[in-house]
Amino acid sequence: MNLKETKKKIFYFLGITVLSSLINLLMKTVKFRFKNYEILQKLHDQKQNFVFAFWHGTMLAGWHINKNTNIAAIVSKSKDGDILEKVLRNWGYKVVRGSSHAGGKEALTLLIELAEKGHSVAITPDGPTGPIYKMKAGAVITAKTKKIPLVLAGISFCKKKVLKSWDNFEVPFPFSIVNVVLSEPIQIDSKLTYDETNTLILDCEKLLNGLREEAEKLCLT
């Protein structure tokens, strides 16, 4: 390895470290305001693993909610994934690197394996590339296959910068309030047919969008 390549790797490592530290510091300043938090608390108390799903654009809060619990996530092998891996490991996540593209068998297999080992799994069901607010199958299929609850989380930062990205990525202002509205645990019948499962995915998508809208309205109160 020549000197130029060594310098590039050093600066890349320092950039990841600094950015992940800034994200961690920022999230320590926000104030979470939950609706139905007892749902999560009960699952944790019962040591019941579950699938936790939230939209990609609100991932900073979505990942942070379950930090330092028995939870896992799949992170892409991209450079952006390197930053997210650093953040999530700091938050106590079991991190697995792999493809998370829509319909990817690798991602679904990894999710099911993580759940099988007793981990809860956190998923952004419209990631990694959208369409925005459209639910892909992974969250429902994992919960269905392993017979564990699915919990949906509608999230909104009350004071934020919305980036011009496909997911309308939300970056909270320091000390902002973040509203989180949780669904009741959804138990999915493992005997559902293909068509019934697709219908349920659409129902969950509609429910998650409703929770997101409720979280946004709470910022006005």
Backbone as CSV, one residue per row, in Angstrom:
resi,resn,N_x,N_y,N_z,CA_x,CA_y,CA_z,C_x,C_y,C_z
1,MET,0.843,-1.199,0.000,0.000,0.000,0.000,0.877,1.247,0.000
2,ASN,0.645,2.170,-0.980,1.477,3.364,-1.035,0.982,4.430,-0.051
3,LEU,1.752,5.499,0.074,1.451,6.536,1.060,0.109,7.213,0.781
4,LYS,-0.194,7.455,-0.496,-1.446,8.114,-0.855,-2.645,7.275,-0.420
5,GLU,-2.606,5.978,-0.662,-3.700,5.096,-0.272,-3.842,5.023,1.247
6,THR,-2.699,5.029,1.928,-2.710,4.996,3.397,-3.383,6.239,3.956
7,LYS,-3.054,7.403,3.393,-3.655,8.658,3.848,-5.164,8.663,3.620
8,LYS,-5.577,8.157,2.453,-7.006,8.112,2.145,-7.757,7.253,3.152
9,LYS,-7.175,6.123,3.511,-7.823,5.223,4.474,-7.881,5.853,5.860
10,ILE,-6.820,6.565,6.232,-6.789,7.224,7.541,-7.866,8.303,7.619
11,PHE,-7.960,9.145,6.571,-8.954,10.222,6.564,-10.367,9.659,6.517
12,TYR,-10.553,8.557,5.798,-11.868,7.922,5.727,-12.277,7.396,7.097
13,PHE,-11.347,6.750,7.781,-11.621,6.229,9.121,-11.943,7.369,10.085
14,LEU,-11.161,8.457,10.014,-11.399,9.598,10.904,-12.752,10.239,10.611
15,GLY,-13.121,10.312,9.309,-14.399,10.890,8.932,-15.564,10.091,9.500
16,ILE,-15.484,8.766,9.409,-16.530,7.901,9.948,-16.637,8.083,11.457
17,THR,-15.493,8.109,12.129,-15.471,8.231,13.585,-16.075,9.547,14.050
18,VAL,-15.690,10.646,13.375,-16.194,11.968,13.758,-17.696,12.075,13.491
19,LEU,-18.127,11.640,12.301,-19.543,11.757,11.952,-20.417,10.900,12.862
20,SER,-19.989,9.680,13.145,-20.780,8.819,14.033,-20.853,9.404,15.437
21,SER,-19.769,10.036,15.884,-19.767,10.678,17.207,-20.717,11.865,17.238
22,LEU,-20.767,12.636,16.137,-21.675,13.784,16.063,-23.133,13.329,16.072
23,ILE,-23.431,12.247,15.353,-24.795,11.711,15.341,-25.194,11.257,16.743
24,ASN,-24.292,10.557,17.400,-24.561,10.073,18.749,-24.818,11.249,19.706
25,LEU,-24.006,12.282,19.597,-24.159,13.465,20.445,-25.488,14.167,20.158
26,LEU,-25.832,14.313,18.880,-27.079,14.964,18.503,-28.288,14.225,19.077
27,MET,-28.284,12.898,18.960,-29.435,12.125,19.418,-29.560,12.123,20.940
28,LYS,-28.484,12.406,21.639,-28.557,12.532,23.092,-29.297,13.796,23.514
29,THR,-29.393,14.782,22.599,-30.039,16.044,22.962,-31.539,16.032,22.710
30,VAL,-32.024,15.142,21.827,-33.450,15.189,21.491,-34.282,14.576,22.614
31,LYS,-35.532,15.012,22.682,-36.443,14.515,23.713,-37.513,13.650,23.064
32,PHE,-37.571,12.381,23.427,-38.556,11.461,22.872,-39.885,11.598,23.614
33,ARG,-40.947,11.632,22.834,-42.297,11.689,23.384,-43.085,10.537,22.737
34,PHE,-43.422,9.523,23.544,-44.014,8.291,23.020,-45.516,8.243,23.235
35,LYS,-46.178,7.572,22.313,-47.553,7.131,22.518,-47.548,5.609,22.427
36,ASN,-47.988,4.953,23.481,-48.024,3.482,23.575,-46.652,2.864,23.870
37,TYR,-45.789,3.587,24.593,-44.462,3.031,24.882,-44.549,1.739,25.685
38,GLU,-45.636,1.575,26.447,-45.770,0.369,27.269,-45.750,-0.904,26.417
39,ILE,-46.065,-0.781,25.151,-46.019,-1.939,24.244,-44.594,-2.457,24.135
40,LEU,-43.659,-1.548,23.894,-42.250,-1.950,23.820,-41.749,-2.445,25.160
41,GLN,-42.121,-1.734,26.208,-41.650,-2.111,27.534,-42.082,-3.518,27.889
42,LYS,-43.321,-3.869,27.565,-43.839,-5.209,27.868,-43.067,-6.278,27.093
43,LEU,-42.775,-6.015,25.823,-42.021,-6.975,25.015,-40.625,-7.185,25.581
44,HIS,-39.984,-6.085,25.988,-38.651,-6.192,26.586,-38.709,-6.960,27.910
45,ASP,-39.707,-6.644,28.733,-39.831,-7.305,30.036,-40.062,-8.809,29.876
46,GLN,-40.804,-9.170,28.852,-41.094,-10.587,28.593,-39.972,-11.279,27.834
47,LYS,-38.931,-10.498,27.486,-37.813,-11.024,26.678,-38.320,-11.649,25.377
48,GLN,-39.317,-11.009,24.821,-39.909,-11.437,23.554,-39.251,-10.673,22.412
49,ASN,-38.608,-11.382,21.504,-38.049,-10.679,20.349,-39.168,-10.336,19.375
50,PHE,-38.935,-9.319,18.540,-39.980,-8.793,17.674,-39.335,-8.105,16.478
51,VAL,-40.161,-7.755,15.508,-39.735,-6.955,14.360,-40.201,-5.528,14.591
52,PHE,-39.301,-4.573,14.422,-39.608,-3.159,14.663,-39.383,-2.412,13.356
53,ALA,-40.448,-1.816,12.816,-40.362,-1.207,11.487,-40.719,0.277,11.527
54,PHE,-39.950,1.082,10.791,-40.144,2.531,10.710,-39.602,2.982,9.358
55,TRP,-40.100,4.110,8.872,-39.697,4.572,7.549,-38.242,5.033,7.522
56,HIS,-37.635,4.860,6.363,-36.205,5.121,6.167,-35.819,6.551,6.526
57,GLY,-36.669,7.495,6.210,-36.335,8.896,6.450,-36.242,9.287,7.909
58,THR,-36.801,8.442,8.796,-36.764,8.730,10.236,-35.834,7.755,10.970
59,MET,-34.875,7.209,10.258,-34.062,6.135,10.834,-33.253,6.557,12.055
60,LEU,-32.837,7.824,12.146,-32.033,8.212,13.308,-32.794,7.940,14.604
61,ALA,-34.072,8.326,14.640,-34.883,8.045,15.829,-35.250,6.578,15.908
62,GLY,-35.594,5.998,14.761,-36.009,4.598,14.747,-34.959,3.652,15.276
63,TRP,-33.722,3.854,14.883,-32.633,3.015,15.400,-32.392,3.302,16.882
64,HIS,-32.491,4.580,17.256,-32.117,4.995,18.612,-33.081,4.455,19.673
65,ILE,-34.347,4.267,19.310,-35.376,3.880,20.280,-35.010,2.601,21.027
66,ASN,-34.462,1.621,20.306,-34.178,0.314,20.913,-32.698,0.100,21.224
67,LYS,-31.957,1.175,21.372,-30.523,1.016,21.623,-30.292,0.256,22.930
68,ASN,-29.198,-0.484,22.918,-28.776,-1.258,24.093,-29.818,-2.279,24.541
69,THR,-30.523,-2.845,23.570,-31.407,-3.977,23.826,-30.945,-5.112,22.917
70,ASN,-31.610,-6.219,23.007,-31.236,-7.383,22.203,-31.774,-7.231,20.784
71,ILE,-31.186,-6.305,20.030,-31.728,-5.990,18.709,-30.625,-5.989,17.665
72,ALA,-31.013,-6.301,16.438,-30.055,-6.433,15.349,-30.553,-5.699,14.116
73,ALA,-29.634,-5.434,13.201,-29.992,-4.754,11.960,-29.060,-5.198,10.844
74,ILE,-29.594,-5.171,9.634,-28.769,-5.398,8.450,-28.345,-4.043,7.906
75,VAL,-27.059,-3.910,7.638,-26.511,-2.670,7.101,-25.843,-2.980,5.771
76,SER,-26.087,-2.146,4.779,-25.534,-2.393,3.453,-24.007,-2.327,3.475
77,LYS,-23.413,-2.864,2.421,-21.956,-2.903,2.316,-21.380,-1.632,1.695
78,SER,-22.208,-0.609,1.567,-21.776,0.657,0.973,-20.963,1.495,1.962
79,LYS,-20.407,2.611,1.475,-19.674,3.521,2.356,-20.606,4.166,3.373
80,ASP,-21.835,4.482,2.956,-22.822,5.008,3.917,-23.090,3.968,5.007
81,GLY,-23.073,2.687,4.604,-23.261,1.606,5.565,-22.161,1.553,6.597
82,ASP,-20.943,1.960,6.213,-19.827,1.987,7.165,-20.126,2.953,8.309
83,ILE,-20.718,4.100,7.975,-21.054,5.092,9.000,-22.162,4.551,9.899
84,LEU,-23.203,4.002,9.271,-24.325,3.475,10.044,-23.883,2.331,10.948
85,GLU,-22.994,1.486,10.456,-22.500,0.383,11.294,-21.831,0.920,12.557
86,LYS,-21.014,1.956,12.398,-20.322,2.543,13.549,-21.328,3.097,14.557
87,VAL,-22.353,3.795,14.059,-23.378,4.365,14.934,-24.122,3.269,15.682
88,LEU,-24.559,2.250,14.941,-25.376,1.200,15.548,-24.587,0.363,16.545
89,ARG,-23.344,0.106,16.255,-22.527,-0.644,17.230,-22.369,0.163,18.518
90,ASN,-22.256,1.481,18.396,-22.198,2.328,19.592,-23.499,2.263,20.387
91,TRP,-24.596,1.964,19.691,-25.903,1.870,20.344,-26.249,0.444,20.739
92,GLY,-25.279,-0.442,20.684,-25.469,-1.798,21.198,-26.132,-2.765,20.243
93,TYR,-26.160,-2.448,18.960,-26.793,-3.324,17.975,-25.873,-4.470,17.563
94,LYS,-26.488,-5.596,17.247,-25.846,-6.654,16.496,-25.965,-6.264,15.029
95,VAL,-24.860,-6.008,14.365,-24.885,-5.511,12.994,-24.389,-6.585,12.037
96,VAL,-25.177,-6.822,11.001,-24.801,-7.759,9.952,-24.719,-6.976,8.648
97,ARG,-23.629,-7.116,7.933,-23.469,-6.429,6.651,-23.974,-7.311,5.526
98,GLY,-24.790,-6.753,4.668,-25.311,-7.526,3.552,-26.182,-6.684,2.658
99,SER,-26.589,-7.252,1.543,-27.456,-6.563,0.602,-28.832,-6.396,1.204
100,SER,-29.386,-5.189,1.068,-30.732,-4.945,1.594,-31.673,-4.458,0.501
101,HIS,-31.332,-4.739,-0.765,-32.168,-4.266,-1.873,-33.504,-4.995,-1.911
102,ALA,-34.488,-4.318,-2.464,-35.851,-4.854,-2.507,-35.863,-6.237,-3.122
103,GLY,-36.505,-7.151,-2.425,-36.626,-8.493,-2.955,-35.382,-9.328,-2.813
104,GLY,-34.333,-8.775,-2.225,-33.088,-9.514,-2.107,-33.229,-10.710,-1.170
105,LYS,-32.948,-11.902,-1.691,-33.063,-13.097,-0.865,-32.053,-13.072,0.272
106,GLU,-30.889,-12.448,0.020,-29.853,-12.377,1.053,-30.373,-11.637,2.280
107,ALA,-31.011,-10.479,2.048,-31.514,-9.671,3.162,-32.567,-10.432,3.961
108,LEU,-33.513,-11.038,3.266,-34.580,-11.760,3.945,-34.033,-12.942,4.735
109,THR,-33.076,-13.650,4.152,-32.463,-14.784,4.854,-31.758,-14.324,6.118
110,LEU,-31.044,-13.200,6.029,-30.337,-12.672,7.195,-31.311,-12.250,8.286
111,LEU,-32.406,-11.604,7.894,-33.399,-11.170,8.879,-33.980,-12.361,9.633
112,ILE,-34.328,-13.392,8.885,-34.926,-14.581,9.504,-33.911,-15.276,10.409
113,GLU,-32.647,-15.339,9.987,-31.610,-15.967,10.810,-31.409,-15.202,12.115
114,LEU,-31.427,-13.873,12.042,-31.265,-13.058,13.248,-32.423,-13.287,14.219
115,ALA,-33.642,-13.318,13.681,-34.810,-13.573,14.527,-34.755,-14.977,15.118
116,GLU,-34.270,-15.925,14.344,-34.172,-17.315,14.808,-33.205,-17.438,15.988
117,LYS,-32.196,-16.574,16.024,-31.219,-16.596,17.106,-31.701,-15.811,18.327
118,GLY,-32.936,-15.332,18.286,-33.520,-14.663,19.442,-33.375,-13.160,19.456
119,HIS,-32.830,-12.572,18.374,-32.710,-11.123,18.305,-34.020,-10.501,17.836
120,SER,-34.340,-9.328,18.356,-35.310,-8.484,17.686,-34.602,-7.889,16.474
121,VAL,-35.370,-7.485,15.470,-34.750,-6.905,14.277,-35.433,-5.588,13.930
122,ALA,-34.636,-4.577,13.639,-35.140,-3.264,13.247,-35.017,-3.127,11.734
123,ILE,-36.096,-2.682,11.101,-36.169,-2.657,9.643,-36.739,-1.330,9.160
124,THR,-36.155,-0.798,8.074,-36.757,0.322,7.353,-37.398,-0.267,6.097
125,PRO,-38.713,-0.516,6.117,-39.333,-1.318,5.065,-39.456,-0.641,3.706
126,ASP,-39.159,0.669,3.610,-39.124,1.309,2.298,-37.690,1.502,1.805
127,GLY,-36.714,1.017,2.568,-35.314,1.157,2.181,-34.856,0.016,1.288
128,PRO,-33.648,0.115,0.700,-32.732,1.250,0.831,-32.930,2.350,-0.207
129,THR,-33.802,2.130,-1.193,-33.908,3.116,-2.271,-35.343,3.503,-2.605
130,GLY,-36.304,3.124,-1.774,-37.674,3.525,-2.016,-38.440,2.561,-2.894
131,PRO,-39.631,2.948,-3.332,-40.274,4.270,-3.188,-40.591,4.624,-1.730
132,ILE,-40.628,5.918,-1.475,-40.867,6.402,-0.128,-42.247,5.966,0.364
133,TYR,-42.293,5.557,1.629,-43.518,5.179,2.326,-44.253,4.007,1.677
134,LYS,-43.515,3.165,0.944,-44.079,1.962,0.347,-43.402,0.752,0.988
135,MET,-44.199,-0.087,1.620,-43.638,-1.184,2.401,-43.276,-2.383,1.530
136,LYS,-42.016,-2.803,1.680,-41.573,-4.047,1.060,-41.880,-5.199,2.017
137,ALA,-41.591,-6.399,1.592,-42.108,-7.597,2.267,-41.333,-8.013,3.522
138,GLY,-40.076,-7.582,3.669,-39.181,-8.151,4.670,-39.704,-8.189,6.088
139,ALA,-40.290,-7.079,6.554,-40.763,-7.010,7.943,-41.873,-8.020,8.193
140,VAL,-42.854,-8.060,7.287,-43.994,-8.961,7.458,-43.566,-10.420,7.311
141,ILE,-42.736,-10.715,6.332,-42.306,-12.101,6.103,-41.483,-12.626,7.277
142,THR,-40.619,-11.778,7.834,-39.817,-12.206,8.986,-40.709,-12.514,10.177
143,ALA,-41.648,-11.612,10.472,-42.562,-11.827,11.597,-43.429,-13.059,11.366
144,LYS,-43.874,-13.247,10.134,-44.711,-14.399,9.790,-43.932,-15.705,9.920
145,THR,-42.715,-15.734,9.380,-41.923,-16.963,9.352,-41.522,-17.415,10.744
146,LYS,-41.117,-16.452,11.595,-40.619,-16.803,12.934,-41.697,-16.668,14.014
147,LYS,-42.928,-16.307,13.601,-44.059,-16.218,14.529,-43.769,-15.277,15.698
148,ILE,-43.213,-14.107,15.357,-42.939,-13.085,16.373,-43.724,-11.824,16.037
149,PRO,-43.988,-10.959,17.031,-44.797,-9.765,16.781,-44.082,-8.762,15.874
150,LEU,-44.901,-8.017,15.147,-44.430,-6.885,14.352,-44.964,-5.611,14.994
151,VAL,-44.060,-4.661,15.291,-44.454,-3.370,15.858,-44.059,-2.281,14.863
152,LEU,-45.016,-1.434,14.516,-44.776,-0.327,13.586,-44.626,0.971,14.367
153,ALA,-43.727,1.847,13.904,-43.470,3.106,14.614,-43.558,4.288,13.660
154,GLY,-44.573,5.136,13.893,-44.655,6.398,13.175,-43.847,7.444,13.932
155,ILE,-42.959,8.130,13.214,-41.981,9.010,13.875,-41.947,10.360,13.172
156,SER,-41.804,11.438,13.961,-41.590,12.758,13.374,-40.811,13.641,14.340
157,PHE,-39.749,14.269,13.823,-39.036,15.300,14.586,-39.802,16.610,14.430
158,CYS,-40.015,17.302,15.538,-40.799,18.536,15.473,-40.013,19.705,14.890
159,LYS,-38.717,19.734,15.140,-37.856,20.753,14.535,-36.727,20.029,13.831
160,LYS,-36.658,20.241,12.529,-35.757,19.387,11.744,-35.383,20.048,10.429
161,LYS,-34.351,19.502,9.817,-33.978,19.793,8.449,-34.361,18.580,7.619
162,VAL,-35.181,18.784,6.604,-35.565,17.697,5.711,-34.676,17.763,4.477
163,LEU,-33.891,16.726,4.269,-32.951,16.715,3.159,-33.660,16.430,1.837
164,LYS,-33.053,16.886,0.757,-33.596,16.637,-0.585,-33.108,15.274,-1.074
165,SER,-33.637,14.254,-0.441,-33.277,12.882,-0.786,-34.553,12.107,-1.059
166,TRP,-34.432,10.914,-1.623,-35.630,10.142,-2.001,-36.531,9.864,-0.800
167,ASP,-35.930,9.775,0.411,-36.690,9.412,1.609,-37.085,10.601,2.478
168,ASN,-36.845,11.837,1.984,-37.102,13.034,2.805,-36.439,12.884,4.182
169,PHE,-35.169,12.553,4.175,-34.441,12.223,5.399,-34.501,13.370,6.402
170,GLU,-34.872,13.032,7.642,-35.061,14.024,8.690,-33.837,14.092,9.612
171,VAL,-33.254,15.272,9.704,-32.152,15.524,10.651,-32.685,16.464,11.723
172,PRO,-32.776,16.019,12.961,-33.359,16.883,13.998,-32.443,18.036,14.359
173,PHE,-33.046,19.152,14.728,-32.280,20.217,15.338,-31.939,19.777,16.767
174,PRO,-30.825,20.239,17.298,-30.492,19.896,18.693,-31.637,20.269,19.627
175,PHE,-31.935,19.387,20.567,-32.949,19.569,21.607,-34.382,19.564,21.060
176,SER,-34.560,19.073,19.836,-35.899,18.941,19.280,-36.667,17.838,19.998
177,ILE,-37.994,17.935,19.946,-38.865,16.847,20.394,-39.072,15.893,19.225
178,VAL,-39.071,14.598,19.498,-39.405,13.611,18.478,-40.607,12.812,18.981
179,ASN,-41.661,12.825,18.193,-42.861,12.063,18.533,-42.786,10.675,17.920
180,VAL,-43.116,9.666,18.729,-43.113,8.274,18.283,-44.457,7.661,18.662
181,VAL,-45.201,7.209,17.641,-46.502,6.571,17.868,-46.378,5.109,17.472
182,LEU,-46.593,4.222,18.436,-46.401,2.790,18.214,-47.715,2.073,17.980
183,SER,-47.672,1.069,17.105,-48.842,0.221,16.885,-48.916,-0.840,17.979
184,GLU,-50.070,-1.451,18.108,-50.169,-2.667,18.901,-49.342,-3.754,18.213
185,PRO,-48.816,-4.720,18.959,-48.089,-5.822,18.313,-48.995,-6.549,17.320
186,ILE,-48.478,-6.772,16.125,-49.241,-7.449,15.077,-48.768,-8.890,14.999
187,GLN,-49.648,-9.819,15.307,-49.334,-11.240,15.226,-49.789,-11.754,13.857
188,ILE,-48.864,-12.339,13.117,-49.154,-12.731,11.739,-49.260,-14.248,11.649
189,ASP,-50.359,-14.696,11.127,-50.610,-16.127,10.967,-49.627,-16.711,9.950
190,SER,-48.844,-17.677,10.381,-47.836,-18.277,9.494,-48.453,-19.055,8.346
191,LYS,-49.780,-19.302,8.410,-50.456,-20.082,7.365,-51.113,-19.198,6.300
192,LEU,-50.882,-17.885,6.384,-51.458,-16.999,5.380,-50.964,-17.367,3.985
193,THR,-51.831,-17.277,3.008,-51.438,-17.534,1.627,-50.609,-16.372,1.094
194,TYR,-50.058,-16.551,-0.093,-49.268,-15.497,-0.747,-50.110,-14.231,-0.924
195,ASP,-51.330,-14.405,-1.446,-52.195,-13.245,-1.675,-52.611,-12.585,-0.360
196,GLU,-52.897,-13.386,0.651,-53.273,-12.838,1.952,-52.112,-12.081,2.582
197,THR,-50.905,-12.598,2.391,-49.719,-11.924,2.918,-49.506,-10.585,2.226
198,ASN,-49.680,-10.542,0.915,-49.540,-9.283,0.181,-50.577,-8.259,0.632
199,THR,-51.780,-8.719,0.899,-52.825,-7.821,1.405,-52.439,-7.265,2.773
200,LEU,-51.869,-8.121,3.616,-51.446,-7.679,4.945,-50.308,-6.662,4.850
201,ILE,-49.394,-6.858,3.914,-48.307,-5.891,3.714,-48.880,-4.517,3.375
202,LEU,-49.882,-4.480,2.511,-50.527,-3.212,2.153,-51.251,-2.614,3.353
203,ASP,-51.870,-3.456,4.160,-52.549,-2.973,5.370,-51.537,-2.364,6.352
204,CYS,-50.391,-3.016,6.498,-49.349,-2.500,7.396,-48.772,-1.189,6.865
205,GLU,-48.627,-1.098,5.568,-48.158,0.145,4.946,-49.120,1.290,5.261
206,LYS,-50.410,1.031,5.111,-51.423,2.047,5.402,-51.392,2.431,6.881
207,LEU,-51.248,1.451,7.761,-51.197,1.707,9.194,-49.961,2.522,9.557
208,LEU,-48.800,2.164,8.998,-47.574,2.886,9.309,-47.644,4.327,8.823
209,ASN,-48.246,4.548,7.660,-48.418,5.925,7.187,-49.370,6.698,8.082
210,GLY,-50.402,6.030,8.598,-51.300,6.685,9.538,-50.592,7.063,10.832
211,LEU,-49.731,6.181,11.321,-48.958,6.472,12.534,-47.998,7.634,12.306
212,ARG,-47.386,7.679,11.117,-46.485,8.786,10.776,-47.245,10.108,10.781
213,GLU,-48.424,10.115,10.170,-49.228,11.338,10.126,-49.650,11.770,11.528
214,GLU,-49.975,10.808,12.384,-50.345,11.128,13.762,-49.170,11.745,14.511
215,ALA,-47.972,11.190,14.291,-46.773,11.735,14.946,-46.504,13.158,14.479
216,GLU,-46.741,13.425,13.207,-46.535,14.777,12.687,-47.543,15.750,13.282
217,LYS,-48.793,15.326,13.427,-49.824,16.191,14.005,-49.536,16.517,15.456
218,LEU,-48.932,15.564,16.181,-48.608,15.799,17.583,-47.588,16.906,17.764
219,CYS,-46.811,17.187,16.711,-45.852,18.290,16.783,-46.560,19.641,16.836
220,LEU,-47.829,19.657,16.459,-48.592,20.908,16.448,-49.281,21.188,17.771
221,THR,-49.216,20.216,18.683,-49.913,20.370,19.971,-48.963,20.834,21.068
